[in-house]
Amino acid sequence: MESALDYWSARALLEWQAELGATEALCDAPVDRYGLEQAVPRPKPGAAPVPPPKPKEADPADVAGKAARAAASLPALRDAMQGFSHCELKRGARNLVFSDGRPGARVMIIGEAPDRDEDLQGKPFAGRAGQLLDRMLEAIGLSRAESVYLTNVLPWRPPQNRDPLPAEIGMLTPFLARHVALAEPEILVLMGNISCQAVLGKRGITRLRGRWDQAWDKPVIPMFHPAYLLRQPQQKRLAWADLLELKARLAAVA
């Protein structure tokens, strides 16, 4: 038999439930909270999110090696070096110092890094050092215009003419090796410590100068850099002996 509460009884019952703390009506039908999908746990307070792994940066020497091997000619190599963006020296230099002289010459001279004059003119062995080198070559019957090809280990000037860093030499040596392969000289002349380090993996020009070595399947002779001879003119006697050694080698294989 259906029973119904009168208004006052229903109100008294509601007030009694409110005093017990039942102040919120949820829904008419019961909810099985054990059957609900389990909530995703929140991270603990203070725990930093784990960042995604950074992509591995390319090795500049590998990038240079691939670009150098892809160059099939000296102009293409120059373009590849101009497009190489992994060397910070490029940002502060005025010009790319690529080469001077005659490509295909029997003698290829490799200097160190551009100085101010070379950076301004965009060619290796410029300024007073270049003038001294021209006189040295002329003394043994060679010339920049006809019988010698010139380049540097680094194509961009280091700030304040500082020595190149090992990382800079390492990333740019693949371009130098390709430069030698494309120029096809018979003999390499390494002028200064930096060129000896890049080509021979050795330093100590006072000990290395005048002694024939081998690198990249070519005979190599280290010599003093003309800029060094300007600072140390007493060493010109040894430089002259090295030039005569070069002249004798050229005559022997002519």
C-alpha positions, 0 to 999 in steps of 0.5 A: 500500500502506497504511503505518502509523507505530508509536507511537515513530515517530509520537511522534518526528514529533510532537515534531519538529513541536513544535520547529518551532513547530507547536503548535496543531491547527486542523482536518482540512481546509485553509481558504482564508483569501483567500476569507473575508469582509473584516473591518470596519476598526477606527477609528484610535486616538484618533479620536472618533466623529462625533455625529449632527447636533442637531435645529434648535431652533425660533426663539422669535419664530416659535413666538410668531408662530404661537401669536399668530396662532392666538388669535382672542380676547383670552382665547385670546391670554392662554392662548397667552402663558401657555403660551409656554415659550421666555422665561426671564423666565416662570420668575422672575415671579410673575404674567403681566401681561396687561392692564387697563382696557376692551378696545375702548377708543379709546386703548391704552397700551403700557408697558415691562415689569412692575415689582414692583407689577405682578408682584405684582398681575398688571396693568400700571401698578400702584403709584405709577406707576399712580396717577400715570397715573390722575391724568394720564388723569383730567386729560384726561377719560379713565379706566382703567375706561371709556376706556383699555386698558393692556398692556406689551411684556413680560408677565413681570418681568425680574429686578431690574427690569433693561431687557429684552434685545433677544431678549426683546423680539423674541420677545414682540413678535408677541404684542403685535402680535396684542394690538393687533389684537384690542383694536382701539384707534384710537390707540396711546400708547407709554410709554417707550423699550422700547415705542418700540423694540418698536412703532416700532423706535426709541429715544430717548424724549426725542426721540420724545415728543409726535411722532405716528408710524404703526405697525400701521396706527394713529396712535402717540404716544410719551410719558414713562413715569409711573415716569420722571416720578416720578424726573424730576418736572420733565418733567411739563410736557412730559408735560402737553403730550403729554396735551393733544396726545392729547386734541386728536387724540381730539376731532378724530376723534370 
